[in-house]
Amino acid sequence: MVMQNSIKVSGRVEATLKDRFGNIVGNRVRRNLVVNTGLSQIVDLLQALSPRQVKFIELGAGSTSVAAGDSALTDDVLKTNFVTD
């Protein structure tokens, strides 16, 4: 018997703009694509096949449409440390 499992991963980005006093002046939520290399790393982590941890996330912008096979950003906008415990 063959057992097949699947997971569904989606990305969501929320940006909050604050003024110099800390008051929220804007908020945007957008869907984001998790590319194949990211999906592969998530599966490896879930199956304990990789001792690597997710160390950072990176967001980009550009005029080119994103594709699941992308492995680099055209224009990186934000790169931040991401700690997993």
Secondary structure, 3 states (H helix, E strand, C coil): CCCCCCCCCCEEEEEEEECCCCCEEEEEEEEECCCHHHHHHHHHHHCCCCCCCCCEEEEEECCCCCCCCCCCCCEEEEEEECCCC
